[in-house]
């Protein structure tokens, strides 16, 4: 499934860098009060904050050789038995889904901006979780290390999109 504006996929649309993301800010771990902030070491012991819930761990994962091959089922709960399970955070190249590569000055493919080659690997990640009540009424989903662009879905509904390798992206997800 490919979300798009003006008939173009988000990742090829020069008018789209982000959809429904919160404004950029300095990274910090929220805390209930000053005492809790000090107890969490100003974020060094982030699990000590009652306003933080880490989603690292085992996730369902599906690798596609092209964004054109991503199926509609990727955003639904169907057929999860066909999916692999991987640890997040991780790098799918180090898990054998693709050959690792290092680039310091050239693209890994012919660059014709804004077009993206069809042979462009895509990973789809899924995780079931329940938001703990202790987080309060405002809930934010923060991504710290995605390469390069990604769509976020919750309960089958698109939350938003962001791109920019390893830039922090946040979404307000209470309504989802």
C-alpha positions, 0 to 999 in steps of 0.5 A: 500500500502506498500513500500519496499526494497528487498521484505520486508516492510520498517518497517521490513527491518533492512537496512531501517531507513529513505528514502529521509529524510534530514540530522538530525539538530537542530530544528528551525523555518526559517525566511526571515531575522534577523528582522523577526527572532526577531519578531517571538521570535526565533520561539516562535511565529512561525506563525510570520515567512513568511517561516513557514506554520503550517499544524495542524487542521482537517485531514482525518483519517482512522484506520486499525487494521493491515498494511496488511489491508491498501488499495491502496486508502489510498494514492489516493484521492478516497473515502474520504467520508468514512474517519473520520475527526480528529484534528492533532496533537492528539493521536488516542488512546485518540479519541477512535480508540484503547485502550491507553497503557503505556509501560516502559520496555516490548513490547506490543506484542511478540518481534521477531525483525525485524518482526512486528505482523500483528495485529499492528494498522496503522493510515492513515492521509490525508490533502489537502493544497496549498503551499503558494508562500511566503515560497519560492522555497525550501519547507520542510515538517517537522514531530515532533511527529510521532510514530513509522514509517511512509510513506509520499505521496504527490499527490499520489507519495511516498516522503519518509519514516522514523521511530523512535518514536517522532524523527524529520524527514524532507523531501524536497518536492518542486518537489512533 
